[in-house]
Amino acid sequence: MKIVEPCEAMLSNYEVLAHIQDVKQRYRDQVAEQGPAAAMKPGNLETVMKEIIDYLSTTAATAQTPEATAKLVEELAKSPLQFEKIEVLMMLNHLPKNETELDVLIEELESRLSEEQITGILNTIRSATRSKADRDTLED
């Protein structure tokens, strides 16, 4: 196997989970329409897909939506704090809830950001990823 274009794009855990679930559903649909012989796949593919779904189901990826993901990436990208792409991706994948978790994800956090900026980032993450039920409760 040869890697033609390494690291063409980075994917979040949410995007990987959505893709794997889509692939799995396409195989199911193909079996339903054309029978099991038409949906042949490598023997270990099912195992790999199951293990990926099992793992990602324990992460923040299950709580994300396409809208929330896009909103968070947009908010972090337009921030004057100039995050590296990998820092944005890690924040998206882990959804830090406090300064300690954020410190692990952002290199030299305390020297790069003030306490107010750190609080602002955490608030941005909270508001962008808040569930629809939470938003409805706040509006009432």
C-alpha positions in Angstrom: 0.0 0.0 0.0 1.3 3.5 -0.9 0.2 6.7 0.7 -0.4 9.1 -2.2 -1.2 12.3 -0.4 -0.3 12.2 3.3 -2.4 14.3 5.7 -4.6 15.8 3.1 -7.1 16.8 5.8 -7.7 16.3 9.5 -10.9 14.8 10.7 -12.6 15.2 14.0 -13.8 12.3 16.0 -17.4 13.4 15.2 -16.6 13.3 11.4 -15.0 9.8 11.7 -18.0 8.5 13.7 -20.5 9.9 11.2 -18.5 8.4 8.3 -18.2 5.0 9.8 -21.9 4.9 10.7 -22.7 6.0 7.1 -20.5 3.2 5.6 -22.1 0.6 7.9 -25.6 1.8 6.9 -24.7 1.6 3.2 -23.6 -2.0 3.6 -26.9 -2.8 5.4 -28.9 -1.1 2.6 -27.0 -3.0 0.0 -27.6 -6.3 1.7 -31.3 -5.5 1.9 -31.6 -4.5 -1.8 -29.2 -7.0 -3.5 -28.6 -9.7 -1.0 -25.5 -10.7 1.1 -23.4 -11.7 -1.9 -23.5 -8.1 -3.4 -22.3 -6.5 -0.1 -19.1 -8.5 0.3 -16.5 -6.7 2.4 -13.1 -7.6 3.8 -13.5 -9.8 6.8 -11.8 -7.5 9.3 -13.7 -4.4 8.1 -16.7 -5.2 10.3 -14.5 -5.6 13.3 -12.6 -2.4 12.7 -15.9 -0.4 12.2 -17.4 -1.9 15.4 -14.3 -1.1 17.5 -14.1 2.5 16.1 -17.8 3.0 16.9 -17.4 1.5 20.3 -14.5 3.8 21.1 -15.9 7.0 19.7 -19.2 6.3 21.4 -17.4 6.9 24.7 -16.1 10.3 23.6 -17.6 13.8 23.1 -18.3 12.9 19.5 -21.7 11.4 20.3 -22.9 14.7 21.8 -22.0 16.7 18.7 -24.1 17.8 15.8 -23.0 19.1 12.4 -24.3 22.6 13.3 -22.6 22.7 16.7 -19.3 21.4 15.2 -19.4 24.0 12.4 -20.3 26.8 14.9 -17.4 25.9 17.3 -14.8 25.7 14.5 -16.0 29.0 13.1 -15.9 30.7 16.5 -12.4 29.4 17.3 -11.1 30.2 13.8 -12.3 33.8 13.9 -10.7 34.2 17.4 -7.8 36.7 17.5 -5.9 34.1 19.5 -4.6 32.3 16.4 -4.9 28.7 17.3 -3.1 26.1 15.3 -5.3 23.7 13.3 -4.4 20.8 15.6 -5.3 22.8 18.7 -8.8 23.5 17.2 -9.2 19.9 16.3 -8.2 18.7 19.8 -10.6 21.2 21.4 -13.3 19.9 19.1 -12.5 16.3 19.9 -12.2 16.7 23.7 -14.6 19.6 24.5 -12.6 20.7 27.6 -14.8 21.8 30.5 -12.2 23.5 32.6 -8.8 25.2 32.5 -6.9 22.1 33.4 -8.3 20.1 30.4 -7.7 23.1 28.1 -4.1 23.4 29.3 -3.4 19.8 28.1 -4.7 20.7 24.6 -3.1 24.1 24.0 0.6 24.5 24.1 1.9 27.1 26.6 -1.6 28.1 27.5 -0.8 30.3 30.4 1.9 32.3 28.6 -0.3 32.7 25.4 -3.6 33.5 27.0 -5.0 35.6 29.9 -7.4 34.3 32.4 -10.3 36.2 30.7 -9.3 34.6 27.3 -9.3 31.1 28.8 -12.7 31.7 30.3 -13.9 33.0 27.0 -12.7 29.9 25.1 -14.4 27.6 27.7 -17.6 29.7 27.4 -17.4 29.5 23.6 -17.0 25.7 23.7 -19.9 25.4 26.2 -22.3 27.6 24.2 -21.4 26.0 20.8 -21.9 22.5 22.0 -24.8 23.0 24.3 -27.6 20.6 23.5 -30.9 21.7 22.0 -32.7 20.8 25.2 -30.3 22.9 27.2 -30.8 25.9 24.9 -34.6 25.5 25.1 -34.4 25.4 28.9 -32.3 28.6 29.0 -34.7 30.4 26.7 -37.7 29.7 28.9 
